[in-house]
Amino acid sequence: MKPERKLSFRQQTNEEQQARVAETANTVENAKEFNSAEELLRYDAAQTPVPAAIAQRLAASTQVESANKNAGKPDPGPWWKRFLR
Amino acid sequence: MNSIVNEPLESRECLRPRPDELGSSGFAELYAQNSQAIYYLALRLLSDPQKAEDATHDVFLKAFRKLDQFRGDASVRTWLYRIAINHCHNLKQAWQERHLFSNADESIWDTTPARTDSPLRALETKELGQRIQKTLDQIPSEYRLLLLLLADKELSYQEIAGLTEQSVDAVRGKIHRARKAFAAAFNQTA
């Protein structure tokens, strides 16, 4: 029984080692090289999606702006100017 | 590796629509063409996705309000960048005043040894963005802005010089130091 146990432990260790080797190989495959900072930033920018919420908020804001313009309402200006009035 | 970095910046094509092309109907197109660049700049300058989202919204709303003031003597992208840089600068200044934030000694990066000709190695993981942010937060703000603008293929050195209010020669010199500072900080974050 004992040798069998040892064998299974060795087998387990081998499997772990193989998994680690595969993981390392995978990591090396996934590693990317960039020639410069701007190239890295360019890659990062391409991977960074713009949140869809911005377009939705902007559409609502520009609608309000256009409605105010059409109604002849003047631009209220920044809050601090309105506060000082 | 076929590097786009070797492509001379001066040869890059710029977006130069005429002012009369920017009616409100063209605003959606203007947003579609430039939102990625403006959001990324805001994200990396402000180091906060929520603040970057708010800033991008505010930048485009300002642009919408000032469309009639756009003279067309610069590219739309450059014009939007100018609004974005000013907006982010004001936000950061207000935040720093509230939190008495002080930058570490920025001159350290000019003397830190780092090779700029060796490639930057990174694993393709979701942590890459965090590592880049950490790196950008460590280098002087002037270098950060220069590198972010340089990363945009649509901007020429002339336009970067205009946006950062300095000569083209000064930009070239600082970009060299900025790359060095970035490489040193990036390798430290590994």
Interface residues (C-beta under 8 A of the other chain):
Chain A: T27 N30 A31 K32 E33 F34 N35 S36 A37 E38 E39 L40 L41 R42 D44 A45 Q47 T48 V50 P51 A53 I54 A55 R57 L58 S61 T62 E65 S66 D75
Chain B: M1 S3 I4 V5 S24 F27 Y31 S35 Q36 A37 Y39 Y40 L43 R44 P49 E53 T56 H57 F60 L61 F64 R65 T116 P119 L120 R121 A122 L123 E124 T125 L128 G129 I132 L147 L148 L150 A151 D152 K153 A178 R179 F182 A183 F186
